[in-house]
Amino acid sequence: MLLGASRLKKRILALTVGVWIGLGFTACGYNYDAVRGRTERMLTSQGVTTTSAFGGLIILNGYNDTLPGLAPLDSGTPFGLMASSPTRNIIGAFDPVHNSLYAVNTATEKGIGSGIPILGATTSFVIPTAVPIAYAAVPSAVVTGFAIHGAINVANFSTGGTTTIAAPNAQTVVANSNATQLLVFSNDSNSMIVLSPSLAAPPVDTSCYSNPPNAVCTFVPGFDRPVYAIVNGTTAYVLNCGAECGGTQASVMTVDLPTLTITSTIPVDAATWGLLNGSILYVAGTSPTNNACTGQTTAAQTCGRLDVVDLGSGTVTASAVITDGYHDRMDLTQNGQVFVGSYDCTNVGDVGNPGAGEVRGCLSIYHVDTGAVVIPPDNGNVNGLQGIISRNAEYVAEGGYLRVYNTETDTLLINMYLPQGTFGIPGYIGDIKAMDFF
């Protein structure tokens, strides 16, 4: 089994441990800091543990790090992975117990319809427009009559309807800005699948299985274990995982989406996730060959890499040593730090016993201006990153806890509401998303 497929199974398992079956949405609303006229709401997904008998989606006040009554939008349903529309009018959440997708209208703070079942577990879904429709990659989906597994489930929250678009081993899905093209990736393939979802025939479209290329499905070859892409207009920057996923060379390939043509290739150290800021692309991954922890004093035997790619010149202008693992989270703060998160990393020490020596987990903080890297003393997978641009703060879901970092000091933000820099929310925190632009 290749590395990407193995890590997918571990990721799904981590999302499902200790959760409890619950029931549907309840309506609730809050008046956040009405005196100041500020609306800086955050939404976090909460699973349950043996000591917590409920799960849900909890609204937080991102202005002062408070919990308005700790009243979940959905009491009893465990949630993990989340996705937000570009306009932030809709936030979706995945229930890993029932393999269902839910959606919240952020204006009304109410659920849109009810949960929509999909054909299996997902670690990747998107809501690409303001329309309440989600696209989820389900690698284990079984399509009747075909031995190959994998599909994109299209979930319409307004109608409750679903369409299945068969796509072999679909593990990650990325959409263009108007959802006319879906880019679908599997860690075990050297091709990218491009779907036109509006042309798919409901309830099940098997165009990718039966007769590609066609109006619905096109396979684009020429990659090296592509796993993710960042779409900017009509251009996609496709990340080739390379050796980390059983291929040869990690790289960034520029693809012209109208013609589906690869126009350039930029080799990098490793590539499973990226973040675009203007003409600069930050790319993270863990190379199986170039993984020394040079420059860091740590008990960890392997480290990842963050490469800074200048798309204008097509070159890597800087590289930094970061924590290892499979990188799938990244966020850029307003004051120039790139927060990078991974899962299945090398955990060192015990965050509960910091005096015993080094503590290290899956979070790295890269300083854009100096190239310095800070590894915060925490343990566990990074499940969510969300910055607050009205203040120098970053919300980090790591190891099942929700931390708040001061991005001026790269340390936990300690205040009257967060004496330990951590929200006291019971259960496992699976993700964090902003409900407002602030």
ABEGO torsion letter per residue (X at the ends): XBAAAAAAAAAAAAAABGBBBBBBBBBBBBBBGAAAGBBBBBBBBBBBBAABABBEBBBBBAAAGBBBGGBBABBGBBBBBBBBBAAGABBBBBBAAAGBBBBBBAAAGBBBEBBBBBAEBBABBBBABABBBBBBBBAABBBBGBABBEBBBBBBAAAGBBBBBBBBGBABBBBBAAGABBBBBBAABABBBBBBAAABBOABBAAAAAAOBBAABBBBBGBBGBABBBBBEABBBBBBAEAAAGBABBBBBBBBAAAGBBABBBBBABBABBBBBEABBBBBEBBAABABABGBBBABABBBBBBBBBAAAGBBABBBBBBBEBBABBBBBAAGBBBBBBBGBBBBEBAABAAAEBBBBABBBBBAAAGBBBBBBBBEBBABBBBBAABBBBBBBBGGBBBBBBAAAGBBBBBAABAAGBBBBBEBBABBBBABBX
